[in-house]
Amino acid sequence: MPAYRAGKAQELDRIADWLQSELAALKAARPEHGVILGYLNTEFEKVERELGLFAAILDDPALERRAHVLLQGITRYVVTTTSHYLAGLRRQSAEDQQFRHVLLGIARRLRLDWIEDLMACLYRELGVVAKYRDLPCIPVFYGPPHLLETIFELTGVYHEFGHSVSAKHRQFGGELMTTIHRHFKEVKDRPGPLTPEQKETRDKAIDQFRERWTEAVISEIFCDVFGAYACGTAYFALMVDLGISRGRDPYLQTSSTYPPTCARVSASWHALLPEQQNCATAQKIHEGWQRYTQCFPATQRYRIGFSEELVGNLATQVLTLLQAHLPDTPRYCKCLPSVVEAQAIAKGVALEDLVNSGVSILFDAPQEFAAWQQSARLLIA
């Protein structure tokens, strides 16, 4: 449709003029985000050239497909740039800036050196834009307005940093997918008293179970293991809270982008060191989760598709990948502190220590949590 493309080119030219004006205004208004704005301007210049090419070929029938590819890429650029970066930069609050400094501190401690700057936006559910046009160096972190008042949800930022790791090291997903395919092939090859027809039916079902392991599902499992690797038992406690507080069947996969909650809890448990697992409070949390899951029947789809054997193997492989490719990223090896130790945290405490202390208070001295949290909140910096 040449007429559509011609009209779209005019609209995109207008958007480009607006974007250029916005970026210039933000450069003056947000000097602390100079790194992010530098990348936004560089990518804008690339898109301007793409717009010029789009305008040059939009009337050529032989280049119609090329024109549509350009249009789709430019549209993705506009949506990501305006909906995440410009929207966030426009509405930065004091709490957003505080949260940004917290996140930058975590990135430094975890030696995620490719992160040059980041933006924090506390106005929606926890999440991250881990890449900007294939650039993992300027992520946007989201969280709800009450995030800094919580322990469980605050711990979720380590999961979001896992997405940053996954975006930087794209090969991890491929290696985990290879393990998954090998696992299901071995399941199909196991002997059993089946007729050829029965085996064919069973193998088709196994293939369907394997197909539930999409790239997004693998990424979530990776990030759950990373969360426990970087933050210890507090992350496992978060996953238990997530599983119970949302009231969903822990064995049910309700989305093609997330694994069943039980698999996520299992992955984070496998990521802990034996001494962390054997801690009395960790055992209490684990036993509580086991009691909760007994209220739901584990389906065949879960028992085969997300078996304990497979999830455990994937967790072990993620740990191996992290130690091989991110040797400078420290593993959080501490057990949950005692209540006395948790109450003694002071200025300068790392967020990992703070949230693990909070978990100890929540499970071992819940009546003291309100007073503890008021003091601990002042230490988040």
Secondary structure by P-SEA (a helix, b strand, c coil): caaaaaaaaaaaaaaaaaaaaaaaaaaaacccaaaaaaaaaaaaaaaaaaaaaaaaccccccaaaaaaaaaaaaaaaaaaacccaaaaaacccaaaaaaaaaaaaaaaaacccccccccccccccccccccccccccbbbbbbccccccccccccaaaaaaaaaaaaaccaaaaaaaaaaaaaaaaaaaccccccaaaaaaaaaaaaaaaacccaaaaaaaaaaaaaaaaccaaaaaaaaaaacccccccccccccccccaaaaaaaaaaaccccccccaaaaaaaaaaaaaaccccccccccccccaaaaaaaaaaaaaaaaaccccccccccccccaaaaaaccccccaaaaaaaaaaaacccccaaaaaaaaaaaacc
